[in-house]
Amino acid sequence: MEDLTKALTFEIKKDIADRYFGFRKRIETASNEYLDKLQAGAKEKTAEIIAEVERMHCLLRKDDLFRSFIDFIRLPDVLASSMACSMACRTVNPQCPSQWQLLFAGLKGNGLTRRRRYRNLVYHIYSSLADKIAAYRDIFTRLEEEQEDICREIDSFYRKNDLSGILNFLREIDNPGGFHSGILQADRASLAGRDMDAELRMQPPPPVTTRMHSLVQPPPLQEAKATLDGLLKQAFPLFDHSEPKRRPF
């Protein structure tokens, strides 16, 4: 009889452990994959947006014109500030062709006149920036849904499985004093259970907003042209046009 009791006890404990730790492993794997994608997505997509914003800053020349542009596309201040800190365009010397060539590698405005080439280059960069923001928003949404799915799975597991009750039950079947001895130790077991529960309880992964920002999609180019043209009208005369080969327009 004693051997049968031990065998049943072992099977019960094994079933509970397999169920809990199997689920925990699956959640930890999903959480780690989510965090890896969040880190990679935030780094890659933010860098792509920064590159386009750097180019636009250079082409608008003045900080107040650039600020108007940032307000127009509704880039969050916190993201605009972090971008401004790393933007190489602040150090681009208008008299240094190599710096412009590095920032605008492979880019060239099309058109018969320099003004038209300048305008078309700005249009091209604006469209590219809008595409980069759309890709950023897509990853943001997909990761947000992934994080919410993980949180729902964790909540569902704990609704169906009382971890404190499981731990207390395991103590009961391991208690040589039997059921009545367990009752006498209920308060102490409950306290220990709470400590163990805190250690074993799975925490949801951090939300997407800890690494990425919720961005607004800029208006389509056709809708943005009036605003862009107003900025370009002020920015174009600020360039030194005596050496046309120095810039990509």
N, C-alpha and C positions, 0 to 999 in steps of 0.2 A: 504493500500500500504506500509506504514511504517512497519507494522508487517511482511509483506511478505519479505521486504528487510532485516529486522533483522534476519528472519528465514533462508534466503538464505546465509546471511553473516555468521551466526553460522555454517551452514552445510559446507560451503567452508572452514572455519577455522578449523573445526573438521576434515575434510578430510585431510587437509594439515598436521595438528598435528598428526593424526593417522599414516599417511604415513611416516612422518619424524621420530617421536619418536618410532614408531614400528620398523622401520629399525634400528634406533640407539640402541634400546634395544637388538635386535638380534646380532648386531655387538659387542656390549659390552659383551654380554654373550659369544660369540665365542672367543673374545679376552681374556677374563678372563680364559676360559677353556684352550686356547693355552698357556697362561702364566703359569698356574698351571702345565701343562704337561711339559713345558720347564724347569721350576724350578725342578720338580721331576725327570725328565729325566736326566738333567745335574748332579744333585746330586747323583742319584743312579748309573748311568752308569760310571760316572767319578770315583766314589768310587770303583767300580768293577775293573776298569782298574788299579787304584792306587794299589790295593791289589796285583795284579799279578806283577806289576812293582816292588813293594817292595820285593816280593819274589825273583825276578830275580836279584835285586841289592844285596841281601844277598848272593845268590849263586855265583855271580861273584866277590864278595869280594872287589875288588879295584874300585875306582871311574873312573879310566881311561878305564877299561874294560867295566864298566857299560855305560860310555859315548859312547863308540864304539857301544854298543848294541842299545842305544837310537838313534844314528845316523843311524844305519842299518834299524830300523823299521820306521825311519823318523817321530818320535814323535816331534811335534812343540816345539821349545825352551820355549815358554811361558808356555805351559802345563807341560813340563818336569821340569821347574823351580818351578812351583806351587806344583807339586807332590813332588819334592825333599824337600820342606819346611815341608811337613807333613808326610814324609815317616818314619815309625817307624823302618825300617831296619837300619837306621843310628845309632840307639841306641841299636840294638840287640847285646848282648854280646856273643861272640862265646863260652864262658865258662858257659853260663847260659841256661840250657836245657829248662826251662819253657818258655823263650822268643821265642825260636825256635818252641816249641810245639804250642804256641799261634798263631804264624804267619803261620805255616805249618800244622795247624790242619786238620786231615783227609787226608793228602798227604804223600805218601811214594814212593820213587823210587823203581822200580823193577829191578832185576838182581842178578846174582851170586856174582859179585864183587862190592866193594864199588864204584869204578870208573864207572862201568856200571849203578849202581843205581843212581849215581849223574847225569850222562849224561841223563838217561831216565827221571829223575825228571825235568831237565831243558827243555827237549823236551816237556814234559807234560804241564809245565807252559807256555811255548811259545805258544803251540796250544791253551791253554785256553785264553791267552792274545789276540791272533788273533781272537778268537770267541767273546771276549768281545768288541774288537774294531769294529768288524762287526756289533754287536748289537747296539753299539753307533752310528755308521754311518747310520744305518737304521733309528733310531729315529731322528737323525739330518736331514736326507732327508725328512722324513714324516712331521716333524715340519716346515721345510723350505717351503714345499709345502702348508702347512696349513696357514702359515703367508702370503705367496704370494696370496693365495685365498682371505683372508680377505682384503688385500690391494687392490686387483682388484675389490672387491665388493664396497669398499668405493669410489674408483675412478669412477666406473660406476655410482654410486648413484649421485655423484656431477656433472658428465657430463650430467645426465638426469634431475637434479634438481638444479637450481640456488638458493642457500640458501639466498644470499643477495636480489635477486629479490623477493623471497617469503616473506622475512621480510618486504621489502618496500611495497609489495602488501597488506600485513596485516595492515600496517599503513594507507594505502590509504583507505581501506574499513572501518577503524575505525575513519577516520578523518571527524569530523563534518563539516568542511569547504568545503568538496567535492574535486573533481578532481583538480580544478584550484588552490586551496589552497595547495594541495599536490605538485603541480609543483613548487610553490614558495618556498617550504621548501625542495626541492630536495637535495640541497647540504648538509643541516643539516641531513636529513634522510639518505643520503648515508654514511655520516661519522658514524652516530649511527649504521647503518647497518653493516659497516665494523667491528665495535667493537663487536656487537652481533654475527656476523658471526664467528669471532675469538673464541668467547666463546662457540658457539654451534658446531663448526666444529669438526668432529670426527678425532682423530689421530690414525694412524695405530699402531699396537703393534710393539715392538722392534724386530729386526731380530734375528734369532737363534744364530748368532755369538756373541751376547752380553752376552750369558751364556755358549755357547758350542763352541768347536773348530772343524774346518774341518780336520779330521784325514785321513791319508792314510792307506789303508789296508796292513798289513805286508805280505811278501811273504809266500806261503804255506810252511809247515815244511820241506818238501822234498827239496825245493829250499833253505831253510835257514840253513840246517844242516851243510854245509861247513863252513859258517861264525860262527855258534854257536860252532862247534867243535874247531875252532881256538881259540875262547874265553875260552872255557872250559879247553883246554890244558894248558892255562896260569893260570886259576883260581883254578883248582883242587889242585895243590901242595900247595896252600896257606892255606889250612885247616889243623888243627891239627887232625890227624887221629888216635890218641892214644885212644880215647874214642868214639867208633862208635855209641853208643846209644844216643849220645847227639844231633844228627841231623837226618833228615828223609832220609838219604841215607847211 
